[in-house]
């Protein structure tokens, strides 16, 4: 009887530890799957519904310019030149009016190139005040992260977010379908693909230069 009593106590203790372990794992899983809420997108964002949210680009990689990328540069605050269509050369450089040395564009984001052009003109005493806007002009978009075939894709009229992911041969087993981001004009928009799949009318149209990233699921 004493042996049976001791065995019963050991079994109860093992069950208690197992329950605590399961509760701890459940808490870790729930906290890991939560998405931090962010502010709503401004007017003119890809879709004004509640599935999308916009956050600062800090901590999230924006598209980095490469050699042979076509770009459009618009100047504000000056009369001499107002817009330029350029292609970054094979060395990753561009040449601009009144600036003697080429500007290294390859390796920069569009916003970083804007700041560099403005700095060169102002610090060089060429213009006192100038505002620069740089955008991609190629009819292409990019898919990164947890997709089977990441890379650069030709943009066709009407391409949506879900279609773009399908064009990259779909998700890997580690994809977090609840966290998919689009980097556009220096802003990051976050989407839940499961919600878009439930209501395809809310699927988002892709624009030239968009960088789509499917994030990893943390189990």
Backbone torsions as a table, in degrees:
resi	resn	phi	psi	omega
1	UNK	NA	-39.6	-179.6
2	UNK	-64.9	-39.2	178.0
3	UNK	-63.2	-44.0	178.6
4	UNK	-61.5	-40.5	179.9
5	UNK	-64.7	-41.8	178.9
6	UNK	-65.8	-40.3	179.2
7	UNK	-63.6	-39.5	178.5
8	UNK	-62.5	-41.5	179.0
9	UNK	-64.2	-40.2	-179.7
10	UNK	-64.0	-40.0	179.6
11	UNK	-64.4	-44.2	-179.9
12	UNK	-61.8	-41.2	-179.4
13	UNK	-65.7	-40.1	178.4
14	UNK	-63.7	-42.7	178.8
15	UNK	-63.0	-41.6	179.7
16	UNK	-62.0	-43.4	179.2
17	UNK	-66.1	-37.9	179.3
18	UNK	-63.7	-42.4	179.3
19	UNK	-63.3	-42.7	178.9
20	UNK	-63.6	-38.9	179.6
21	UNK	-65.0	-42.6	178.9
22	UNK	-63.4	-42.0	178.9
23	UNK	-62.5	-41.1	179.6
24	UNK	-65.5	-43.8	178.7
25	UNK	-62.9	-39.8	179.2
26	UNK	-63.6	-40.6	179.3
27	UNK	-65.0	-40.9	178.7
28	UNK	-64.3	-42.2	-179.1
29	UNK	-63.7	-44.4	-178.9
30	UNK	-64.2	-44.9	-178.9
31	UNK	-67.0	-32.6	-179.8
32	UNK	-73.0	-26.0	-176.8
33	UNK	-90.7	-9.9	-178.9
34	UNK	-72.7	140.7	177.0
35	UNK	-102.9	128.5	179.9
36	UNK	-63.8	123.0	179.3
37	UNK	-65.7	144.0	178.4
38	UNK	-130.9	172.4	-175.3
39	UNK	-69.9	156.5	-179.0
40	UNK	-72.2	152.5	-178.8
41	UNK	-69.6	155.1	176.0
42	UNK	-72.1	169.1	173.8
43	UNK	-62.8	140.4	-178.9
44	UNK	92.4	2.6	175.7
45	UNK	-73.6	168.7	-172.7
46	UNK	-52.8	-44.1	176.9
47	UNK	-147.6	130.3	-176.0
48	UNK	-85.2	13.2	-179.0
49	UNK	-80.5	176.0	-172.6
50	UNK	-83.6	-3.2	177.3
51	UNK	-71.3	-30.5	-175.3
52	UNK	-98.0	148.8	173.5
53	UNK	-143.8	153.5	-176.7
54	UNK	-118.7	140.7	179.7
55	UNK	-134.9	170.7	175.0
56	UNK	-64.1	150.3	179.7
57	UNK	-77.8	-4.5	179.8
58	UNK	-63.4	132.3	178.5
59	UNK	84.7	-8.5	178.6
60	UNK	-122.3	129.6	-173.0
61	UNK	-72.0	124.9	171.2
62	UNK	-89.1	167.9	-178.2
63	UNK	-66.0	134.3	178.8
64	UNK	-100.8	127.0	-179.0
65	UNK	-64.7	147.0	-178.0
66	UNK	-130.4	162.3	173.4
67	UNK	-54.3	141.1	179.5
68	UNK	75.7	5.8	172.7
69	UNK	-73.0	130.7	173.6
70	UNK	-81.6	136.5	-179.8
71	UNK	-134.6	156.6	176.8
72	UNK	-118.8	125.6	-179.0
73	UNK	-115.4	125.9	177.2
74	UNK	-117.8	132.8	-179.2
75	UNK	-106.7	140.3	174.7
76	UNK	-126.7	144.7	177.4
77	UNK	94.6	1.1	177.3
78	UNK	-134.6	158.4	-178.4
79	UNK	-103.2	-22.4	-169.9
80	UNK	-68.2	-43.8	177.0
81	UNK	-141.0	135.8	-175.6
82	UNK	-118.5	-27.9	179.0
83	UNK	-155.6	149.1	-179.2
84	UNK	-141.6	137.6	168.8
85	UNK	-106.5	117.1	-175.8
86	UNK	-128.9	161.1	169.3
87	UNK	-121.5	126.7	177.8
88	UNK	-62.6	130.5	-174.6
89	UNK	-74.5	178.7	-174.8
90	UNK	-65.0	-20.9	176.6
91	UNK	-88.7	0.4	-178.9
92	UNK	80.8	22.4	-174.5
93	UNK	-118.7	157.8	172.3
94	UNK	-130.5	153.9	177.5
95	UNK	-117.6	134.2	-177.3
96	UNK	-125.2	156.8	-178.6
97	UNK	-58.7	133.3	176.5
98	UNK	74.0	-4.8	177.4
99	UNK	-104.2	115.0	-171.8
100	UNK	-67.5	-47.8	-176.5
101	UNK	-87.6	140.1	176.1
102	UNK	-59.8	151.2	178.2
103	UNK	-99.4	130.1	178.5
104	UNK	-77.4	106.3	-179.5
105	UNK	-96.3	-34.6	178.5
106	UNK	-61.4	134.6	-178.1
107	UNK	93.9	-7.6	178.1
108	UNK	-104.9	154.4	167.8
109	UNK	-80.4	167.6	179.3
110	UNK	-59.5	-41.7	-178.9
111	UNK	-67.5	-36.6	178.2
112	UNK	-68.0	-36.4	177.3
113	UNK	-67.6	-38.6	175.6
114	UNK	-56.3	-48.6	-178.6
115	UNK	-63.3	-38.1	-178.8
116	UNK	-68.1	-41.4	178.8
117	UNK	-64.3	-45.8	178.4
118	UNK	-59.8	-42.9	-179.5
119	UNK	-62.0	-43.9	-178.4
120	UNK	-62.0	-42.7	-178.0
121	UNK	-70.6	-41.9	-176.2
122	UNK	-75.2	-49.5	-178.7
123	UNK	-68.2	-24.7	177.1
124	UNK	-82.7	-0.4	178.7
125	UNK	71.1	18.7	-178.5
126	UNK	-81.3	-46.9	175.7
127	UNK	-130.1	142.8	177.1
128	UNK	-77.1	-36.3	-177.1
129	UNK	-146.5	122.1	178.9
130	UNK	-147.3	141.4	176.7
131	UNK	-117.6	134.4	-174.1
132	UNK	-123.2	136.7	175.2
133	UNK	-126.2	126.4	-178.9
134	UNK	-117.2	128.8	177.3
135	UNK	-134.2	156.9	174.2
136	UNK	-79.8	140.7	179.4
137	UNK	-112.0	-4.7	-178.6
138	UNK	-71.6	145.9	176.1
139	UNK	-86.0	58.1	-179.2
140	UNK	-136.6	161.9	172.7
141	UNK	-140.0	170.1	-172.8
142	UNK	-129.1	140.4	176.7
143	UNK	-122.5	125.7	-177.2
144	UNK	-126.3	170.9	172.5
145	UNK	88.2	-141.5	-170.9
146	UNK	-85.2	64.5	170.3
147	UNK	-125.1	159.0	-174.3
148	UNK	-70.2	-36.5	-178.0
149	UNK	-130.3	76.9	178.3
150	UNK	-68.3	155.2	177.8
151	UNK	154.9	-159.9	-177.8
152	UNK	-101.2	137.1	-175.9
153	UNK	-133.3	146.8	177.5
154	UNK	-72.7	131.7	-179.9
155	UNK	-87.3	126.2	173.5
156	UNK	-111.1	156.6	-176.1
157	UNK	-59.0	129.8	175.5
158	UNK	87.5	3.1	179.5
159	UNK	-60.9	132.5	-179.4
160	UNK	-109.5	172.5	-179.2
161	UNK	-60.0	-48.3	-179.4
162	UNK	-64.8	-37.0	177.3
163	UNK	-66.4	-38.1	179.0
164	UNK	-63.4	-40.4	178.7
165	UNK	-67.9	-39.7	176.8
166	UNK	-63.3	-36.7	177.9
167	UNK	-65.0	-22.9	175.1
168	UNK	-91.7	20.6	176.5
169	UNK	68.4	23.3	171.7
170	UNK	82.6	-170.4	-172.2
171	UNK	-85.6	152.6	167.5
172	UNK	-81.8	168.6	177.7
173	UNK	-63.2	-14.8	-176.0
174	UNK	-100.9	6.0	-175.4
175	UNK	-70.8	140.3	173.5
176	UNK	-99.5	97.6	-175.9
177	UNK	-69.1	-11.6	178.4
178	UNK	-87.7	-7.3	-179.7
179	UNK	-135.7	94.6	176.4
180	UNK	-126.3	128.8	-175.9
181	UNK	-114.9	149.2	171.4
182	UNK	-119.6	123.1	174.8
183	UNK	-93.9	120.8	-176.4
184	UNK	-146.8	120.7	176.0
185	UNK	53.2	41.5	176.0
186	UNK	82.0	0.2	177.4
187	UNK	-115.4	153.8	-179.6
188	UNK	-116.2	122.0	178.1
189	UNK	-107.7	131.9	-176.4
190	UNK	-109.9	134.7	-176.3
191	UNK	-130.1	152.6	174.0
192	UNK	-105.9	105.8	-175.4
193	UNK	-65.5	-29.3	178.5
194	UNK	-63.5	-37.9	177.4
195	UNK	-70.1	-38.9	178.0
196	UNK	-64.8	-36.6	178.9
197	UNK	-67.1	-32.6	177.5
198	UNK	-69.6	-34.0	-178.7
199	UNK	-133.4	84.6	-176.7
200	UNK	-59.6	-18.7	179.2
201	UNK	-66.0	-17.9	179.5
202	UNK	-95.2	2.4	178.5
203	UNK	-60.9	147.4	-168.9
204	UNK	-98.9	136.3	175.8
205	UNK	-76.4	135.3	178.8
206	UNK	-88.5	142.7	177.8
207	UNK	-114.5	160.1	178.7
208	UNK	-57.8	134.1	179.6
209	UNK	87.9	-6.2	179.0
210	UNK	-61.4	142.5	174.4
211	UNK	-116.5	112.3	-178.7
212	UNK	-97.6	133.0	177.0
213	UNK	-129.8	125.9	173.5
214	UNK	-96.8	119.0	-174.4
215	UNK	-82.9	164.8	-177.5
216	UNK	-86.4	141.9	176.2
217	UNK	-84.0	129.9	176.7
218	UNK	-99.4	116.4	-176.3
219	UNK	-87.4	NA	NA
